[in-house]
Amino acid sequence: MLHWTDDRGTDPSIDEEHHRLYELMNKLEPVIAEGHGAQAISSAVERLYARLVRHFDHEEALAEMGPENFRQLLSSDHKRLLSILGRLRGLAAAEPDVRRVVYDEFIAALARHDDDVDTPAFTMTTH
């Protein structure tokens, strides 16, 4: 189960968005990874994808205050995460084990993003 902690010292609006995203991912994870029919899986992935696009847009808007190299890193990492979800989109009818591998890849990449990109960056913008 995914959990965002508020002890990171990041922008409160980023913390709130991460809480909501993690709640959504925890609700959708069984549908995506274990399967409840191709339509339900496709709908869950689309919902997560759309929510992440909005979240990433918000992060990138906040990043306008930061250095150019950070904005480029953030944008590049967001595209990479969305690319993994894009692959998952095409696996709605695949076996659960196949979806699980890609979903786990996404979760690992997201954890790295949150720890190595978001936390340092949005701590920097609040201090």
N, C-alpha and C positions, 0 to 999 in steps of 0.2 A: 504494500500500500504506500503510495506516494504521500509525502508530507512536506510542506514548506514551513520553515521556522522563521519567526520574526526577529531572531537574534542576529541577523545578518547586517543590520544597520543600513538597510537600503531604503529608498524612497517609499513612504507609506502607500502610495498609489500602486507601486510595483508589488509590494507585499500583498495588498488586497487582491490584485489581479492573479498573482501566483496562487493564493489560497483558492480562489474560484476555479482556476485552471486545474489544479491538483484534484479538487473535489470532482470536477467533470471527468477527468481522466480515470479516477478511481471508480466512478459509476460506469464508465464506458468500457473499461478494461475487460471485464468478463465477456461482454458482447463481442468486442473486437477479437480478443485472443482465443476464446473458447468457441464462440460461434452460436448464433441463434438464427441462422438463415442468412443467405446472401444479402437480402434487402435490409435487414436489421443491421448487419455488419457495415454495409455500404453507408447507410444513414448515420451510424455512429462515427465512422471515419470522417464523413463530410462535416458533421457537426463539430468534431474536434478540429479539423482543418480550418474551418471558417472562424472558429473562436481563436485559434492560434494566429491567424492572419491579423485579426483585430488587435490582439495582444502585441504582436510584433510591431505593428504600425504605431502603437502607443509607445513602446520602448524606443523605437527609432525616432519618434518625435521628441522624446525626452533627451535622446542622445545628441540632438542638434546642439546642445549646450557644451558637449564634450569635444575632444580633439578629433580631427578627421580620421586618423588611423583607427580610432575606436569605432567610429560610425561605420567604417568599412568592414571591420571585424564583425561587428554586430549584424550588419546586413548579410554578410557572407554566411555567418553561422545560422541565421534565420532561414536562409535559402536552403542550406544543407538539411536542417530539420524538416522543413516542408517537403523537401525531396524524398526523405525517408517515408513521410506520411503519404506522399504521392505513390510510392511503390506499394504501400499498404492498401491504398485505394483499389489497385488492380488485383488484390488477392481476396476479395470478398468471397469468392466461390472456392478458394483454395482450402486445403486441409488445415485444421487448427494448428498443427505443429509448424507449418510453413508461416502462417500469420504470426504465431508466437515468436518466432525467430526475428521477424522484422519489427514487431511491436517492442520486443526487448531491446533491439538495436536502437529504436527511437527513444525509449526510456533512458537508456544509458547515455545516449547523445544529449538528451535534454538535461540529465543530471550534471553532465560535464559542462554544458552551456550555463546552467544556473550557478554552478560553483565557480567556474573559471572565467565566465564572461559577465553575466548579470550582476552577481554579488560585488565583484570589484568595481565594476563600472557604475552601478547605481549607488554604491557607498560613496564613490568619488563625487557624484553629482549632488549628494545631500550634505556634504561636509565642506 
